[in-house]
């Protein structure tokens, strides 16, 4: 083959001029063409609405991943947290007051009694019972990525996070589910 006789310098000299051509010239042109196509197909022809806004269309079933690196073992613990029905109306949490925490206290916000300034607005029926205003966050999945042997300290067994890590005080308008990890 032709490329077997090339040195590294020859190969860089051959490929080098393509980098500015592809990144500087072709990328903006391709982006412009794709943007014009989507503009015309969405606004004029009324096509591709499902593909363009599929994640924004469905209001409920939102998920996110919370990750934690264990300081003891170095393992990456991943919690997939999901909400089935996202509230649409919010109100100020009367129990939230950031001034209760002194600035010198280095307590993470997830350990605060009321970490959020807002809470979902819950409508009540005439009897005083709360109507459905949204579902609570729950752990959908948990998985752990073991640390490599180079990074792992010399210990025998991986210790998952303790109960004190997961529990927090409850106040009106907040909900915390204790997570049980099966190792």
N, C-alpha and C positions, 0 to 999 in steps of 0.2 A: 504494500500500500504506500501511498504518497506520504501519509502522516508519520510513518515509522522512521523516515529519514530526517524529520524535522527536529531541531533542538527546541528547548523551551523558549528561547528568545525568538526563534522563527515562528513558533506557534503563537506567541503573544503578539508578534507583529502582524500575523495573519488575522487573528481574532480581534485585536485591539480596535481597529477602525469600526468594527460593527457595533461596539458598545455605545458610542455616542449616537450612531445612526438609529439603533433600536430604542434606546432610552430617551433620548432628547427629541428625536424627530417623530418616530413612529408612535410612541405611547400617547402623546397628546392628540395626534390625528385619530388613532383608534378610539380613544375616549370620546372625542368629539362626535365621531360617526355613531358610536353606540348610544351616546346621550341623545343625539338627534333622532335616532331610530326609536328609542323609548319615549321621547317627547311626542313624536307623531303618533306612535301606536297607542299610547295611553290617552292622550288628550283629543286627538282627531278621530282615530279609528275605534277607540274604546276597547282595545285588546290588552292582554297581559295584566289585567288588574289583579288576578289571583297570584301571579308570580311576583309582582312588584310589591304588594303590601300584605302578603299572607301572614306574616307574624304580627302586624299591627291590626289586622282585621279581627283576630280572636282576642277578646279582652281578658278572658280567664285562662287558667292553666299556665301560670308563669313559674319558671324554675330558675335557680341559680346554684352555683357550686361554691361552697365555703371550704377553704383548704387550711390545714394546720400542720406545721412541721413540729413533730414531737421533739422537745429539747432533750429527752432522755435517749431515745433510740435514733433520731434523725429520720424517722419514717414520715412520709407525706400522707396525712389522713384527709380524705375528701368526703364531704357530706353534700349530697344533692338534696336541696331543700326546695319544696314546692308549695304553691298555693293554688287550690282548685278554683276558687272564686275570689277575684280581686275586688275589694270595695271600690265604689265609685265616688262616695262622699266621705270627706274627712273632717275632723274637728280638732281643736287644740286639746291636748291632754292636760286636765287641770292639775294633775300630780307631777307634771314635768317642770322642773326648775333647775336649770344648770348652775344657778348660784349656790345650791346646796353643796355642791362639790367644791372644795377648795382647789385653787389652781395648782397648789403644790402636790395634791393627791394624784398619783399616777395610776388611777384605776381605769381600765379600759371601758369604753362606752357600753360594751355588751354585758358588763357586770353591774351597770347602773340599775336601780330599781325601775325607773322609767326612762329608757334610753332614747325614746323617740319623742319629738315635740308634738307629733300628731298621732291620732288614733282613728280607726274607722268609726264613722258615725253610725250608731245603731238606733234604728227606729223602734219605739215601744208601742205595743197595743194598749188599749184603755185599761187593761188589767195590770199593766206595769211589766209584763213579760217582754223580753227583747225579741224582736223579729230578726230574721236572717239578714245580716249585713255584710257577710263575707266570711270566708273560711280562714282557719288559722294555719300558720305555716307548719309543715310537718317534714320529717326526714323521709325522703323517698328512697334514697339509696346511700350506701356507705361502701367505700373501698379504700384500700391502703396500698401505697406504693412503698415497698421496702427500700431502705437506704442501701447504697452500694457498699461493698465490703471495705472500700477505701475510706468512706465517710462514716461508717458505722462504728460507734465506740465499742470497746470490748465488754459487752454484757451478754448474758445468756438469752433471756426471753424478752420479747417486745412487750412493754407495758402500755396498755391503752390509757387514755386520759381518765382520771378519776371522777367520782361523782361530784366532787366539789367544783370541778371545771364546768360541768353541764348545768348544775342547778343555780338558779338565781332567785332572788326574792320576787314575789308576785305583788302586783298592785292592780288596782282597778283599771281595766282597759288593756292589760298586757297578758300574754300567755306564753308560757315556756314549757315545752315538753321535755321530760328527762329522756335522754337517749341511752339505750342499753346497747353496748357493743359486744358482739359475740366474736371472740378472737379465734 
